[in-house]
Amino acid sequence: MVVQLFGMIDLLASVSIILARAEVAPGFITLIAILVLIKSLIFIKDIVSIIDIIGVIFIFLALSGSFSIITWLFLVWFLQKGLISLLS
């Protein structure tokens, strides 16, 4: 149950990157980024959580209008993590 909840947060993180590109719902994007950050800080000893924290930084950069290929890679990162978590 908790794994699926974390997976849903990751899926919402990937959606938030798309919304940031469209410059829509900055409050929602901020909320999701904070949730991912909290989730990552809980499991900070895991390398995946460190990558998630870097992803949160890129979500905030996307929120300010700064996009790069790395931002899109984090979209794929959060999407695959979310899907795998929901399917497990």
Secondary structure as a PSIPRED ss2 file (coil, helix, strand):
# PSIPRED VFORMAT (PSIPRED V4.0)

   1 M C   1.000  0.000  0.000
   2 V H   0.000  1.000  0.000
   3 V H   0.000  1.000  0.000
   4 Q H   0.000  1.000  0.000
   5 L H   0.000  1.000  0.000
   6 F H   0.000  1.000  0.000
   7 G H   0.000  1.000  0.000
   8 M H   0.000  1.000  0.000
   9 I H   0.000  1.000  0.000
  10 D H   0.000  1.000  0.000
  11 L H   0.000  1.000  0.000
  12 L H   0.000  1.000  0.000
  13 A H   0.000  1.000  0.000
  14 S H   0.000  1.000  0.000
  15 V H   0.000  1.000  0.000
  16 S H   0.000  1.000  0.000
  17 I H   0.000  1.000  0.000
  18 I H   0.000  1.000  0.000
  19 L H   0.000  1.000  0.000
  20 A H   0.000  1.000  0.000
  21 R H   0.000  1.000  0.000
  22 A C   1.000  0.000  0.000
  23 E C   1.000  0.000  0.000
  24 V C   1.000  0.000  0.000
  25 A C   1.000  0.000  0.000
  26 P H   0.000  1.000  0.000
  27 G H   0.000  1.000  0.000
  28 F H   0.000  1.000  0.000
  29 I H   0.000  1.000  0.000
  30 T H   0.000  1.000  0.000
  31 L H   0.000  1.000  0.000
  32 I H   0.000  1.000  0.000
  33 A H   0.000  1.000  0.000
  34 I H   0.000  1.000  0.000
  35 L H   0.000  1.000  0.000
  36 V H   0.000  1.000  0.000
  37 L H   0.000  1.000  0.000
  38 I H   0.000  1.000  0.000
  39 K H   0.000  1.000  0.000
  40 S H   0.000  1.000  0.000
  41 L H   0.000  1.000  0.000
  42 I H   0.000  1.000  0.000
  43 F C   1.000  0.000  0.000
  44 I C   1.000  0.000  0.000
  45 K C   1.000  0.000  0.000
  46 D C   1.000  0.000  0.000
  47 I H   0.000  1.000  0.000
  48 V H   0.000  1.000  0.000
  49 S H   0.000  1.000  0.000
  50 I H   0.000  1.000  0.000
  51 I H   0.000  1.000  0.000
  52 D H   0.000  1.000  0.000
  53 I H   0.000  1.000  0.000
  54 I H   0.000  1.000  0.000
  55 G H   0.000  1.000  0.000
  56 V H   0.000  1.000  0.000
  57 I H   0.000  1.000  0.000
  58 F H   0.000  1.000  0.000
  59 I H   0.000  1.000  0.000
  60 F H   0.000  1.000  0.000
  61 L H   0.000  1.000  0.000
  62 A H   0.000  1.000  0.000
  63 L H   0.000  1.000  0.000
  64 S C   1.000  0.000  0.000
  65 G C   1.000  0.000  0.000
  66 S C   1.000  0.000  0.000
  67 F C   1.000  0.000  0.000
  68 S C   1.000  0.000  0.000
  69 I H   0.000  1.000  0.000
  70 I H   0.000  1.000  0.000
  71 T H   0.000  1.000  0.000
  72 W H   0.000  1.000  0.000
  73 L H   0.000  1.000  0.000
  74 F H   0.000  1.000  0.000
  75 L H   0.000  1.000  0.000
  76 V H   0.000  1.000  0.000
  77 W H   0.000  1.000  0.000
  78 F H   0.000  1.000  0.000
  79 L H   0.000  1.000  0.000
  80 Q H   0.000  1.000  0.000
  81 K H   0.000  1.000  0.000
  82 G H   0.000  1.000  0.000
  83 L H   0.000  1.000  0.000
  84 I H   0.000  1.000  0.000
  85 S H   0.000  1.000  0.000
  86 L H   0.000  1.000  0.000
  87 L H   0.000  1.000  0.000
  88 S C   1.000  0.000  0.000
